Amino acid sequence: MSEEFKLEIVNPEKSFLSKEDVAEVLVPAYEGDMGILKDHISIISFLKPGILKVFSKSGEDKYYVEDGIIEFKDNTLSILTSSIFNLDKIDRSYVSQSLSETEKLLSKEDLDDQSRFLISQKIDVLKSISSN
Amino acid sequence: MASLDDLKKRITSVKSTQKITKAMKMVAAAKLKKAQENAEKGRPYSEKMNNIILNLSNGISDKENAPKLLAGTGQDKVHLCVVLTSDRGLCGGFNSNIIKKAKAYFSKMASEGKNFKIITVGSKGNDQLKRQYNDKIVERISFKDSKNVNFFDAEKVSKMIIESFQKNEFDVCTIFYNKFKNVITQIPQAQQIIPLKSSDTKKEDEKDNYEFEPEEDEILGNLLPKNISTQIFKAMLENSASEQGSRMSAMDNATRNAGEMVDKLTIQYNRSRQAAITKELIEIISGAESL
């Protein structure tokens, strides 16, 4: 029996990626990274900024996501996100620009704990991308 | 009767108008294809988002403490109306249809003694509404500078709405836009986005069992603002497809009318030219006879 399931990544503008032969997806969920395999229980969660890894027959793909919601149901994983980039094709200048913008945000005083956490997450990920 | 010269001038002027409308029709047709594609591509996102929210709101146990964006403030006094129109004219009844729908809603509100505020998106809607409802318009937004509909613009609008909601400035929010059905039909829509209407809630026995991480409330709190952006974005996409479709058919009609007018004027021109020739001949003949 095959151990593959379907993955759909959707942008507001278009369908970003659709794959039928995914073995495992590693998502940066809000409460920690989460690996999703076939026959996972139905789940809804949302994402924090991080690296999304997709393992399939054709190899491993990495994406950088800034936010999003995931839904797993009937062996279909749907990821709704407004900003996702393929890590191999990501624009270096975008990373550094986004990094400096996010750092500016962190210096603001009136942040609640949740957004502070999300922003520092974003900075960590962006830093690790730009250092690679 | 107009002189030959006048008729000639009119024919040329109608012909050049026809050229313009023809060109506009072509441009609208090209843009329509793209806008339609975009609207279709954007549909999966908003549909999925809607599904997830439905599942979530079904799963929520404590309806009393549900986030206000879902449940509403419990009051029905102040309505916020977001009227989405185009920035350009010459698109038939496109803008007027939305405005008509919105105005009907306004007068209903007024007769029920409810207060309302208006946000206009797109300059044409502002132009038509400011005469009658200038004091009600709280915000005027125009995306003239951005070439295509993009998600950031939708997010700007939704941020504004959510901020004003959190300040308790209104209880119910409705958006007005044209839904694209096909090139000749666009249906003006009024869609309530705050509080969320769950008219198509699934039946109890179809309820899915989901695991939530973190808790439902927290996910909902995060998701609902996004849903508002998504709904507005969807409305903007539908609107831009409708605008192009409407413009295309309006320009098509204009081109055809101009063609008919040119035909009529040409016949008139020829007749009066012949009349002038006949008159001259009669003059010559009767002049020769009298000699």
Interface residues (C-beta under 8 A of the other chain):
Chain A: E8 V10 N11 P12 E13 K14 S15 A29 Y30 E31 M34 I41 S42 I43 I44 S45 F46 I69 E71 K73 S78 L80 S82
Chain B: N38 K41 G42 P44 Y45 S46 K48 M49 N51 I52 N55 L56 N150 F151 A154 D208 N209 Y210 E211 F212 E213 P214 I219 N222 L223 K226 S229 T230 F233
